[in-house]
């Protein structure tokens, strides 16, 4: 029997990415402002991951496991806020200058 683990994992990762974007966009629509919301995206990805794991318990995605650990520790929201501020800073051009 051929092992389709990499292909299966790739599909799961694509679904999780879609869940992330859906959660982020849903939050933006709810707030009526186009500001990234990584926290809502991460929570959506975690929910999707848990649903996938109910049917495929052998699927383990370390990055999502890390998000789950951070959420359980109460640090995920702060990490999302830090990421959002960094992204906002880069978009406004106030980030460090690229020096070659």
C-alpha positions, 0 to 999 in steps of 0.5 A: 500500500502506498503512503499518502501522508505527505499528500494528505498533510498538504491537503490538511494544511491547505484547508487550515490556511483557508480556515485561517483566512476565512476567520480573519476575513469574517472578523474584518467584516464583523468589525467593518474595518480592513485590519488583519486579525490573526487571532480570529484566523488562528482560532478558526484554524484551530477549530478546523484542525480539531474537526479534521482530527476527529476523523483523522487522528493521525494528522498532527500539524506541529504549528497548529499544536503550538497555537493550541498550546499558546491558547491554553496558556493564555498567550495566543491573543498577545502573540496575535496582537504583536504580529498585527502591530508588526505587519501594520508597521511594515505596511506603513513603511515605518519598519527598519530600512533595508540596508545592502 
